[in-house]
Amino acid sequence: MEFNTKIKEELEGRIKGVEDFIAEHGVGSKQLSKAKKVQRDGNIALFLGGLITAAGIAIWVMSRNKDD
């Protein structure tokens, strides 16, 4: 049983290596890297937008409490 598990893990590792190689050097690799960059930039923009919104709401609530 342990022998089969080791073989399975080894094959999965090799398949993952081949998939990574194809992703880096295969057809469409430039488009894939561009898509990853766009996704990263979108995630950063969403995070910063949420952070700014949360800070704005916190400032608004604090200034609202001071007026009362």
C-alpha positions in Angstrom: 0.0 0.0 0.0 2.8 2.4 0.9 4.5 1.6 -2.3 1.5 2.6 -4.4 1.2 5.8 -2.5 4.8 6.7 -3.2 4.4 5.9 -6.9 1.2 8.0 -7.1 2.9 11.0 -5.4 5.9 10.7 -7.7 3.7 10.7 -10.8 1.6 13.6 -9.6 4.8 15.6 -9.0 6.1 14.8 -12.5 2.8 15.7 -14.1 2.7 19.0 -12.2 6.2 19.7 -13.4 5.2 19.1 -17.0 2.1 21.3 -16.7 4.2 24.1 -15.2 6.8 23.8 -18.0 4.0 24.0 -20.6 2.4 26.9 -18.8 5.7 28.8 -18.9 7.0 27.9 -22.4 4.0 26.5 -24.3 1.4 28.0 -26.6 -0.4 30.9 -25.0 2.2 31.3 -22.2 2.4 35.1 -22.9 -1.3 35.5 -22.6 -1.4 33.4 -19.4 1.3 35.6 -17.8 -0.6 38.8 -18.9 -3.8 37.4 -17.4 -2.1 36.6 -14.1 -0.7 40.2 -14.0 -4.2 41.6 -14.7 -5.7 39.4 -12.0 -3.1 40.5 -9.5 -3.6 44.2 -10.3 -7.4 43.8 -10.0 -7.0 42.1 -6.6 -4.7 44.9 -5.4 -7.2 47.5 -6.6 -10.1 45.8 -4.8 -8.1 45.5 -1.6 -7.0 49.1 -1.6 -10.6 50.3 -2.5 -12.0 48.3 0.4 -9.3 49.6 2.7 -10.0 53.2 1.7 -13.8 52.7 2.1 -13.4 51.2 5.6 -11.1 54.0 6.6 -13.6 56.6 5.2 -16.5 55.0 7.1 -14.5 54.9 10.3 -13.6 58.6 10.0 -17.2 59.5 9.2 -18.5 57.6 12.3 -15.9 59.2 14.5 -16.6 62.7 13.3 -20.4 62.1 13.6 -20.0 61.0 17.2 -18.0 64.2 18.0 -20.7 66.5 16.7 -23.3 65.0 19.0 
